[in-house]
Amino acid sequence: MRAHAVEQLPADSTLLRNRKRWEAGNSEPDGFYKSLIAKTFGTVTAAFFPPATHQEADAELIAGTGMETVEILARLRSSDVSNATLEALRITADRLCCEYPYMSSEQLRVEGRSWLRRGSPP
């Protein structure tokens, strides 16, 4: 991070303590550090810190593919892997990955399993 910072950063021990708090979800970096983290990994801030809007993600899936999760799963199970199905899967996977910084691993596991069950026959 020091290589990308335009101003002096605190001591290594302080940076390490902050990083551990951020990774544990005990706090979130401020705008300065969000930008710096993104620069360190060669990406944009939103890649690591996307807005947490579940409804927008569902709308993006339908707008981008014309399919809901249930239809995507039905197509995957019937081996219909057209370009539209693959794009729907990509959008859904991106949504779940983007929620990673905002949700506990346990909650993501529960949501992922729930997502897979939506298209299962009763």
DSSP file (Angstrom, degrees, kcal/mol; ACC not computed):
  #  RESIDUE AA STRUCTURE BP1 BP2  ACC     N-H-->O    O-->H-N    N-H-->O    O-->H-N    TCO  KAPPA ALPHA  PHI   PSI    X-CA   Y-CA   Z-CA
    1    1 A M    >>        0   0    0      0, 0.0     3,-1.2     0, 0.0     4,-0.9   0.000 360.0 360.0 360.0 -33.2    0.0    0.0    0.0
    2    2 A R  G >4  +     0   0    0      1,-0.3     3,-0.6     2,-0.2     7,-0.0   0.864 360.0  60.0 -59.7 -35.0    2.9    2.3    0.7
    3    3 A A  G 34 S+     0   0    0      1,-0.2    -1,-0.3     3,-0.0     0, 0.0   0.753 112.6  38.4 -64.9 -23.3    4.0    2.2   -2.9
    4    4 A H  G <4 S+     0   0    0     -3,-1.2     2,-0.3    32,-0.1    -1,-0.2   0.467  91.7 107.0-106.5  -4.2    0.6    3.6   -4.0
    5    5 A A    <<  -     0   0    0     -4,-0.9     4,-0.1    -3,-0.6     3,-0.0  -0.563  50.5-162.1 -80.9 138.8    0.0    6.1   -1.2
    6    6 A V  S    S+     0   0    0     -2,-0.3     2,-0.3     2,-0.1    -1,-0.1   0.557  79.7  41.8 -93.0 -11.1    0.4    9.8   -1.9
    7    7 A E  S    S-     0   0    0     -5,-0.0     2,-0.1     1,-0.0    -2,-0.0  -0.894 103.5 -79.9-130.6 164.7    0.8   10.7    1.8
    8    8 A Q        -     0   0    0     -2,-0.3    -2,-0.1     1,-0.1    -6,-0.0  -0.375  44.3-146.3 -67.0 135.8    2.6    9.0    4.6
    9    9 A L        -     0   0    0      1,-0.2     3,-0.1    -2,-0.1    -1,-0.1  -0.609  23.5 -96.1 -98.2 161.8    0.9    6.0    6.2
   10   10 A P        -     0   0    0      0, 0.0    -1,-0.2     0, 0.0     5,-0.1  -0.055  61.1 -61.4 -67.5 177.7    1.1    5.0    9.8
   11   11 A A     >  -     0   0    0      1,-0.1     4,-2.3     3,-0.1     3,-0.5  -0.118  50.3-108.3 -58.6 156.0    3.5    2.4   11.2
   12   12 A D  H  > S+     0   0    0      1,-0.2     4,-2.8     2,-0.2     5,-0.2   0.873 119.2  56.4 -55.0 -40.2    3.4   -1.2    9.9
   13   13 A S  H  > S+     0   0    0      1,-0.2     4,-2.1     2,-0.2    -1,-0.2   0.876 108.5  47.3 -63.0 -36.6    1.9   -2.4   13.1
   14   14 A T  H  > S+     0   0    0     -3,-0.5     4,-2.5     2,-0.2    -1,-0.2   0.914 112.2  49.0 -70.1 -43.2   -1.0    0.0   12.8
   15   15 A L  H  X S+     0   0    0     -4,-2.3     4,-2.8     2,-0.2    -2,-0.2   0.913 112.2  49.2 -61.5 -42.2   -1.6   -0.9    9.2
   16   16 A L  H  X S+     0   0    0     -4,-2.8     4,-2.4     2,-0.2    -2,-0.2   0.918 110.8  49.5 -63.8 -43.9   -1.6   -4.6   10.1
   17   17 A R  H  X S+     0   0    0     -4,-2.1     4,-1.9    -5,-0.2    -2,-0.2   0.917 113.2  47.0 -61.3 -44.1   -4.0   -4.1   13.0
   18   18 A N  H  X S+     0   0    0     -4,-2.5     4,-2.7     2,-0.2    -2,-0.2   0.934 110.5  52.0 -63.0 -46.2   -6.4   -2.1   10.7
   19   19 A R  H  X S+     0   0    0     -4,-2.8     4,-2.9     1,-0.2     5,-0.2   0.908 109.0  50.2 -58.5 -42.5   -6.2   -4.7    8.0
   20   20 A K  H  X S+     0   0    0     -4,-2.4     4,-2.0     2,-0.2     6,-0.2   0.895 110.9  49.2 -63.6 -39.7   -7.0   -7.5   10.5
   21   21 A R  H  X>S+     0   0    0     -4,-1.9     5,-2.1     2,-0.2     6,-1.1   0.910 112.9  47.7 -64.1 -42.2  -10.0   -5.5   11.7
   22   22 A W  H ><5S+     0   0    0     -4,-2.7     3,-1.0     1,-0.2    -2,-0.2   0.937 112.9  47.5 -63.8 -47.4  -11.2   -4.9    8.1
   23   23 A E  H 3<5S+     0   0    0     -4,-2.9    -1,-0.2     1,-0.3    -2,-0.2   0.847 111.2  51.2 -65.4 -33.8  -10.8   -8.5    7.1
   24   24 A A  H 3<5S-     0   0    0     -4,-2.0    -1,-0.3    -5,-0.2    -2,-0.2   0.597 113.2-119.6 -77.9 -10.7  -12.6   -9.7   10.2
   25   25 A G  T <<5S+     0   0    0     -3,-1.0    -3,-0.2    -4,-0.6    -2,-0.1   0.631  78.5 125.2  81.3  14.1  -15.5   -7.3    9.5
   26   26 A N  S   <S-     0   0    0     -5,-2.1     2,-0.3    -6,-0.2    -4,-0.2   0.735  82.8  -4.0 -76.9 -22.3  -15.1   -5.4   12.7
   27   27 A S        -     0   0    0     -6,-1.1    -2,-0.3    -9,-0.1    -1,-0.1  -0.953  69.4-123.4-156.9 171.8  -14.7   -2.1   10.8
   28   28 A E        -     0   0    0     -2,-0.3    -6,-0.1    -3,-0.1     6,-0.1  -0.969  31.3-108.8-124.7 140.0  -14.6   -0.9    7.3
   29   29 A P        -     0   0    0      0, 0.0     2,-0.0     0, 0.0   -10,-0.0  -0.281  36.2-116.0 -62.9 152.3  -11.8    1.2    5.8
   30   30 A D     >  -     0   0    0      1,-0.1     4,-2.7     4,-0.0     5,-0.2  -0.218  40.1 -85.8 -78.6 179.3  -12.6    4.9    5.1
   31   31 A G  H  > S+     0   0    0      1,-0.2     4,-2.2     2,-0.2     5,-0.2   0.849 126.9  55.3 -57.2 -38.8  -12.6    6.3    1.5
   32   32 A F  H  > S+     0   0    0      1,-0.2     4,-2.0     2,-0.2    -1,-0.2   0.947 113.7  39.7 -59.8 -50.0   -8.8    7.0    1.6
   33   33 A Y  H  > S+     0   0    0      2,-0.2     4,-2.9     1,-0.2     5,-0.2   0.845 111.4  57.4 -72.6 -33.7   -8.0    3.4    2.4
   34   34 A K  H  X S+     0   0    0     -4,-2.7     4,-2.1     2,-0.2    -1,-0.2   0.948 110.9  43.9 -58.9 -47.5  -10.6    1.9    0.1
   35   35 A S  H  X S+     0   0    0     -4,-2.2     4,-2.4    -5,-0.2    -2,-0.2   0.902 114.1  50.4 -63.2 -42.0   -9.1    3.7   -2.8
   36   36 A L  H  X S+     0   0    0     -4,-2.0     4,-2.2    -5,-0.2    -2,-0.2   0.891 109.1  50.8 -65.8 -40.7   -5.6    2.8   -1.7
   37   37 A I  H  X S+     0   0    0     -4,-2.9     4,-1.5     2,-0.2    -1,-0.2   0.925 111.0  49.0 -62.4 -44.8   -6.5   -0.9   -1.3
   38   38 A A  H  <>S+     0   0    0     -4,-2.1     5,-2.6    -5,-0.2     4,-0.3   0.924 111.0  49.6 -61.5 -45.1   -8.0   -0.9   -4.8
   39   39 A K  H ><5S+     0   0    0     -4,-2.4     3,-1.2     1,-0.2    -1,-0.2   0.888 106.0  57.6 -60.7 -39.3   -4.9    0.8   -6.3
   40   40 A T  H 3<5S+     0   0    0     -4,-2.2    -1,-0.2     1,-0.3    -2,-0.2   0.862 112.3  40.3 -60.0 -36.2   -2.6   -1.8   -4.6
   41   41 A F  T 3<5S-     0   0    0     -4,-1.5    -1,-0.3    -3,-0.3    -2,-0.2   0.336 116.5-113.6 -96.5   6.6   -4.5   -4.6   -6.4
   42   42 A G  T < 5S+     0   0    0     -3,-1.2     2,-0.2    -4,-0.3    -3,-0.2   0.851  80.3  96.8  70.1  36.0   -4.7   -2.7   -9.7
   43   43 A T  S   <S-     0   0    0     -5,-2.6    -1,-0.2    -6,-0.1     2,-0.2  -0.728  75.9 -81.8-139.2-171.2   -8.4   -2.3   -9.7
   44   44 A V    >>  -     0   0    0     -2,-0.2     3,-1.4    -3,-0.1     4,-0.6  -0.630  39.2-110.7 -98.3 159.2  -11.2    0.2   -8.9
   45   45 A T  H >> S+     0   0    0      1,-0.3     4,-2.4    -2,-0.2     3,-1.3   0.870 113.9  60.7 -56.4 -42.0  -12.7    0.8   -5.5
   46   46 A A  H 34 S+     0   0    0      1,-0.3    -1,-0.3     2,-0.2   -12,-0.0   0.715  91.6  68.8 -63.4 -20.2  -16.0   -0.8   -6.4
   47   47 A A  H <4 S+     0   0    0     -3,-1.4    -1,-0.3     1,-0.2    -2,-0.2   0.855 116.4  23.6 -66.4 -33.2  -14.4   -4.1   -7.1
   48   48 A F  H << S+     0   0    0     -3,-1.3    -2,-0.2    -4,-0.6    -1,-0.2   0.704 135.3  34.8-100.8 -26.3  -13.6   -4.5   -3.4
   49   49 A F  S  < S+     0   0    0     -4,-2.4    -2,-0.2   -15,-0.1    -1,-0.2  -0.528  75.4 169.7-131.3  65.1  -16.3   -2.3   -1.9
   50   50 A P        -     0   0    0      0, 0.0     2,-0.1     0, 0.0    -3,-0.1  -0.369  46.5 -90.9 -74.9 156.9  -19.4   -2.5   -4.0
   51   51 A P        -     0   0    0      0, 0.0     2,-1.5     0, 0.0    47,-0.0  -0.459  38.1-124.6 -65.1 138.8  -22.7   -1.0   -2.8
   52   52 A A        +     0   0    0     -2,-0.1     2,-0.5    -3,-0.1    47,-0.0  -0.650  55.8 141.5 -89.1  84.9  -24.7   -3.6   -0.9
   53   53 A T     >  -     0   0    0     -2,-1.5     4,-1.4     1,-0.1     3,-0.1  -0.857  24.9-179.8-130.1  97.4  -28.0   -3.6   -2.8
   54   54 A H  H  > S+     0   0    0     -2,-0.5     4,-2.0     1,-0.2     5,-0.2   0.874  83.0  54.4 -63.6 -41.1  -29.5   -7.0   -3.2
   55   55 A Q  H  > S+     0   0    0      1,-0.2     4,-2.2     2,-0.2    -1,-0.2   0.884 106.1  51.9 -64.9 -38.6  -32.6   -5.8   -5.1
   56   56 A E  H  > S+     0   0    0      1,-0.2     4,-2.4     2,-0.2    -1,-0.2   0.873 107.6  53.5 -64.8 -35.8  -30.4   -4.0   -7.7
   57   57 A A  H  X S+     0   0    0     -4,-1.4     4,-2.1     2,-0.2    -2,-0.2   0.912 108.9  48.0 -65.7 -42.2  -28.5   -7.3   -8.2
   58   58 A D  H  X S+     0   0    0     -4,-2.0     4,-2.1     1,-0.2    -2,-0.2   0.909 112.4  49.2 -64.0 -41.0  -31.7   -9.2   -8.9
   59   59 A A  H  X S+     0   0    0     -4,-2.2     4,-2.9     1,-0.2     5,-0.2   0.881 108.8  53.6 -64.6 -37.9  -32.8   -6.6  -11.3
   60   60 A E  H  X S+     0   0    0     -4,-2.4     4,-2.8     2,-0.2    -1,-0.2   0.899 107.3  51.8 -63.0 -40.5  -29.4   -6.7  -13.1
   61   61 A L  H  X S+     0   0    0     -4,-2.1     4,-1.7     2,-0.2     6,-0.6   0.947 114.6  41.0 -60.8 -49.4  -29.8  -10.5  -13.5
   62   62 A I  H  X S+     0   0    0     -4,-2.1     4,-2.6     1,-0.2    -2,-0.2   0.912 117.6  47.8 -67.7 -42.2  -33.2  -10.2  -15.1
   63   63 A A  H  < S+     0   0    0     -4,-2.9    -2,-0.2     1,-0.2    -1,-0.2   0.889 115.6  45.1 -65.3 -38.9  -32.2   -7.1  -17.2
   64   64 A G  H  < S+     0   0    0     -4,-2.8    -1,-0.2    -5,-0.2    -2,-0.2   0.765 135.0  10.4 -77.4 -25.2  -29.0   -8.7  -18.4
   65   65 A T  H  < S-     0   0    0     -4,-1.7    -3,-0.2     2,-0.2    -2,-0.2   0.597  85.4-125.3-129.3 -20.2  -30.5  -12.1  -19.2
   66   66 A G  S  < S+     0   0    0     -4,-2.6     2,-0.3    -5,-0.5    -4,-0.2   0.602  78.3 106.9  77.0  10.8  -34.2  -12.0  -19.1
   67   67 A M        -     0   0    0     -6,-0.6    -1,-0.3    17,-0.1    -2,-0.2  -0.923  60.3-142.3-126.2 148.3  -34.1  -14.9  -16.6
   68   68 A E     >  -     0   0    0     -2,-0.3     4,-2.1    -3,-0.1     3,-0.3  -0.544  41.0 -96.1 -94.8 170.6  -34.6  -15.4  -12.9
   69   69 A T  H  > S+     0   0    0      1,-0.2     4,-2.6     2,-0.2     5,-0.2   0.881 122.5  55.8 -55.1 -43.7  -32.5  -17.7  -10.8
   70   70 A V  H  > S+     0   0    0      1,-0.2     4,-2.3     2,-0.2    -1,-0.2   0.907 108.8  47.0 -59.3 -42.9  -35.0  -20.6  -11.0
   71   71 A E  H  > S+     0   0    0     -3,-0.3     4,-2.4     2,-0.2    -1,-0.2   0.892 109.8  53.7 -67.6 -38.3  -34.9  -20.5  -14.8
   72   72 A I  H  X S+     0   0    0     -4,-2.1     4,-2.4     1,-0.2    -2,-0.2   0.947 111.1  45.7 -59.7 -48.2  -31.1  -20.4  -14.8
   73   73 A L  H  X S+     0   0    0     -4,-2.6     4,-2.6     1,-0.2    -2,-0.2   0.897 110.6  53.1 -63.5 -40.6  -30.9  -23.5  -12.6
   74   74 A A  H  X S+     0   0    0     -4,-2.3     4,-1.5    -5,-0.2    -1,-0.2   0.913 110.9  47.2 -60.8 -42.1  -33.5  -25.3  -14.7
   75   75 A R  H  <>S+     0   0    0     -4,-2.4     5,-2.9     2,-0.2    -2,-0.2   0.904 111.5  50.1 -66.9 -40.9  -31.5  -24.7  -17.8
   76   76 A L  H ><5S+     0   0    0     -4,-2.4     3,-1.2     1,-0.2    -2,-0.2   0.912 111.0  49.5 -63.3 -41.0  -28.3  -25.8  -16.2
   77   77 A R  H 3<5S+     0   0    0     -4,-2.6    -1,-0.2     1,-0.3    -2,-0.2   0.795 111.6  48.6 -69.0 -27.3  -29.9  -29.0  -15.0
   78   78 A S  T 3<5S-     0   0    0     -4,-1.5    -1,-0.3    -5,-0.2    -2,-0.2   0.299 117.0-113.9 -94.5  10.5  -31.3  -29.7  -18.5
   79   79 A S  T < 5 +     0   0    0     -3,-1.2     2,-1.3     1,-0.2    -3,-0.2   0.710  68.6 144.3  65.7  22.9  -27.8  -29.0  -20.0
   80   80 A D      < +     0   0    0     -5,-2.9     2,-0.6    -6,-0.2    -1,-0.2  -0.735  14.8 163.5 -89.2  89.2  -29.1  -25.9  -21.9
   81   81 A V        +     0   0    0     -2,-1.3    -1,-0.1    -3,-0.1    -5,-0.1  -0.485  11.1 158.7-109.4  61.8  -25.9  -23.9  -21.5
   82   82 A S     >  -     0   0    0     -2,-0.6     4,-2.3     1,-0.1     5,-0.2  -0.179  60.3 -95.4 -70.9 173.2  -26.5  -21.2  -24.1
   83   83 A N  H  > S+     0   0    0      1,-0.2     4,-2.3     2,-0.2     5,-0.2   0.873 127.3  54.3 -59.2 -37.9  -24.7  -17.9  -24.0
   84   84 A A  H  > S+     0   0    0      2,-0.2     4,-2.3     1,-0.2    -1,-0.2   0.896 108.1  49.0 -64.5 -39.9  -27.7  -16.4  -22.2
   85   85 A T  H  > S+     0   0    0      2,-0.2     4,-2.2     1,-0.2    -2,-0.2   0.920 111.8  48.4 -65.5 -43.7  -27.5  -19.1  -19.5
   86   86 A L  H  X S+     0   0    0     -4,-2.3     4,-2.2     1,-0.2    -2,-0.2   0.883 111.4  50.3 -64.1 -38.3  -23.8  -18.6  -19.0
   87   87 A E  H  X S+     0   0    0     -4,-2.3     4,-2.4     2,-0.2    -1,-0.2   0.902 109.8  50.5 -66.8 -40.5  -24.2  -14.8  -18.8
   88   88 A A  H  X S+     0   0    0     -4,-2.3     4,-2.2     1,-0.2    -2,-0.2   0.900 110.9  49.3 -62.8 -40.6  -27.0  -15.3  -16.2
   89   89 A L  H  X S+     0   0    0     -4,-2.2     4,-2.7     2,-0.2    -2,-0.2   0.895 109.9  51.6 -64.8 -40.6  -24.7  -17.5  -14.2
   90   90 A R  H  X S+     0   0    0     -4,-2.2     4,-2.7     2,-0.2    -2,-0.2   0.923 110.2  48.3 -62.4 -44.9  -21.9  -15.0  -14.4
   91   91 A I  H  X S+     0   0    0     -4,-2.4     4,-2.3     2,-0.2    -2,-0.2   0.918 113.5  47.3 -63.1 -43.2  -24.1  -12.2  -13.1
   92   92 A T  H  X S+     0   0    0     -4,-2.2     4,-2.4     2,-0.2    -2,-0.2   0.924 112.7  48.2 -65.1 -44.2  -25.3  -14.3  -10.3
   93   93 A A  H  X S+     0   0    0     -4,-2.7     4,-2.6     1,-0.2    -2,-0.2   0.910 111.0  51.7 -62.8 -41.7  -21.8  -15.5   -9.3
   94   94 A D  H  X S+     0   0    0     -4,-2.7     4,-2.7     2,-0.2    -1,-0.2   0.914 108.8  51.4 -59.3 -42.9  -20.6  -11.8   -9.5
   95   95 A R  H  X S+     0   0    0     -4,-2.3     4,-1.3     1,-0.2    -2,-0.2   0.935 111.5  45.8 -61.4 -46.7  -23.4  -10.8   -7.2
   96   96 A L  H  < S+     0   0    0     -4,-2.4     4,-0.4     1,-0.2    -1,-0.2   0.899 114.0  49.3 -63.9 -39.6  -22.6  -13.5   -4.6
   97   97 A C  H >< S+     0   0    0     -4,-2.6     3,-1.1     1,-0.2    -1,-0.2   0.882 108.3  53.4 -66.6 -37.7  -18.9  -12.6   -4.8
   98   98 A C  H 3< S+     0   0    0     -4,-2.7    -1,-0.2     1,-0.3     4,-0.2   0.763 103.3  57.5 -69.7 -24.0  -19.6   -8.9   -4.4
   99   99 A E  T >X S+     0   0    0     -4,-1.3     4,-1.5    -3,-0.2     3,-1.4   0.617  81.7  92.5 -79.2 -11.6  -21.6   -9.6   -1.2
  100  100 A Y  T <4 S+     0   0    0     -3,-1.1     3,-0.4    -4,-0.4    -1,-0.2   0.872  83.1  49.4 -51.9 -45.5  -18.5  -11.3    0.3
  101  101 A P  T 34 S+     0   0    0      0, 0.0    -1,-0.3     0, 0.0    -2,-0.1   0.722 117.3  42.3 -68.7 -16.4  -17.2   -8.2    2.0
  102  102 A Y  T <4 S+     0   0    0     -3,-1.4     2,-0.3    -4,-0.2    -2,-0.2   0.601 109.9  55.5-105.6 -13.7  -20.6   -7.4    3.5
  103  103 A M  S  < S-     0   0    0     -4,-1.5     2,-0.0    -3,-0.4    -1,-0.0  -0.894  82.8-109.3-123.8 150.1  -21.8  -10.9    4.7
  104  104 A S     >  -     0   0    0     -2,-0.3     4,-2.3     1,-0.1     5,-0.2  -0.356  33.1-113.8 -69.8 157.2  -20.4  -13.5    7.0
  105  105 A S  H  > S+     0   0    0      1,-0.2     4,-2.3     2,-0.2     5,-0.2   0.872 118.4  55.1 -60.9 -36.0  -19.1  -16.7    5.3
  106  106 A E  H  > S+     0   0    0      2,-0.2     4,-2.3     1,-0.2    -1,-0.2   0.923 108.4  47.3 -62.8 -44.3  -21.9  -18.6    7.1
  107  107 A Q  H  > S+     0   0    0      1,-0.2     4,-2.7     2,-0.2    -2,-0.2   0.890 111.6  50.7 -66.0 -38.9  -24.6  -16.3    5.7
  108  108 A L  H  X S+     0   0    0     -4,-2.3     4,-2.9     2,-0.2    -1,-0.2   0.894 109.8  50.8 -64.6 -38.8  -23.1  -16.6    2.2
  109  109 A R  H  X S+     0   0    0     -4,-2.3     4,-2.5     2,-0.2     5,-0.2   0.931 111.6  47.3 -63.2 -45.2  -23.0  -20.4    2.5
  110  110 A V  H  X S+     0   0    0     -4,-2.3     4,-2.4     2,-0.2    -2,-0.2   0.928 114.4  46.6 -61.5 -45.7  -26.7  -20.4    3.6
  111  111 A E  H  X S+     0   0    0     -4,-2.7     4,-2.7     2,-0.2    -2,-0.2   0.913 111.6  51.3 -64.5 -42.4  -27.6  -18.0    0.7
  112  112 A G  H  X S+     0   0    0     -4,-2.9     4,-2.1     2,-0.2    -1,-0.2   0.919 112.2  45.7 -60.9 -44.4  -25.7  -20.1   -1.8
  113  113 A R  H  X S+     0   0    0     -4,-2.5     4,-1.9     2,-0.2    -1,-0.2   0.893 112.7  50.8 -66.1 -39.1  -27.4  -23.3   -0.8
  114  114 A S  H  X S+     0   0    0     -4,-2.4     4,-1.2    -5,-0.2    -2,-0.2   0.908 108.3  53.2 -62.5 -41.6  -30.7  -21.6   -0.8
  115  115 A W  H  < S+     0   0    0     -4,-2.7     4,-0.5     1,-0.2     3,-0.4   0.908 109.6  48.0 -59.5 -43.7  -30.0  -20.4   -4.3
  116  116 A L  H >< S+     0   0    0     -4,-2.1     3,-0.6     1,-0.2    -1,-0.2   0.850 109.1  53.4 -68.2 -33.6  -29.2  -23.9   -5.5
  117  117 A R  H >< S+     0   0    0     -4,-1.9     3,-1.5     1,-0.2    -1,-0.2   0.730  89.9  78.7 -73.0 -21.8  -32.4  -25.3   -3.9
  118  118 A R  T 3< S+     0   0    0     -4,-1.2    -1,-0.2    -3,-0.4    -2,-0.2   0.837 100.4  38.8 -58.4 -34.0  -34.6  -22.8   -5.7
  119  119 A G  T <  S+     0   0    0     -3,-0.6    -1,-0.3    -4,-0.5    -2,-0.2   0.412  92.4 111.6 -97.9   2.7  -34.5  -24.7   -8.9
  120  120 A S  S <  S-     0   0    0     -3,-1.5   -46,-0.1    -4,-0.2    -3,-0.0  -0.501  74.4-110.9 -77.0 143.2  -34.6  -28.2   -7.4
  121  121 A P              0   0    0      0, 0.0    -1,-0.1     0, 0.0    -2,-0.1  -0.420 360.0 360.0 -67.3 150.5  -37.7  -30.3   -7.9
  122  122 A P              0   0    0      0, 0.0    -2,-0.0     0, 0.0     0, 0.0   0.503 360.0 360.0 -65.1 360.0  -39.8  -30.8   -4.8
